[in-house]
Amino acid sequence: MEDLISETLQIAREKFSAFGFKEEQIDQLLTSGRNDLEKELHTLAALLETEETDIENLNQSLHALKGLLYNMGNMEAGNMMNELRTEGKVSERIDEIKKIVKR
């Protein structure tokens, strides 16, 4: 989880710098982005820990993560979240999702 967050924050810093944001603005955006990513990753982890996984909520969480990652410029991770939602049944990909949350 921390690897994904760190990678995304690094990408976002470069993206926001290229847009011409001031360092103070970038720091605020990154703090907000980190908080949002941590919250949604914890939500996803909690969903995966339940005895019977709620597939609809799992899909919603993956969708929210995809949006956060795209907004922060981490297109590769955003695409991965999108693929987990769209390729095959999410219920069959739970082990893959768990690996992402644990890294």
Buried (B, 14 or more C-beta within 10 A) or exposed (E): BEEBBEBBBBBBBEBBEEEEBEEEEBEEBBEEBBEBBEEBBEBBBEBBEEEEBEEEBBBBBBBBBBBBBBBBBBEEBBEBBBBBBEEEEBEEBBEEBBEBBEE
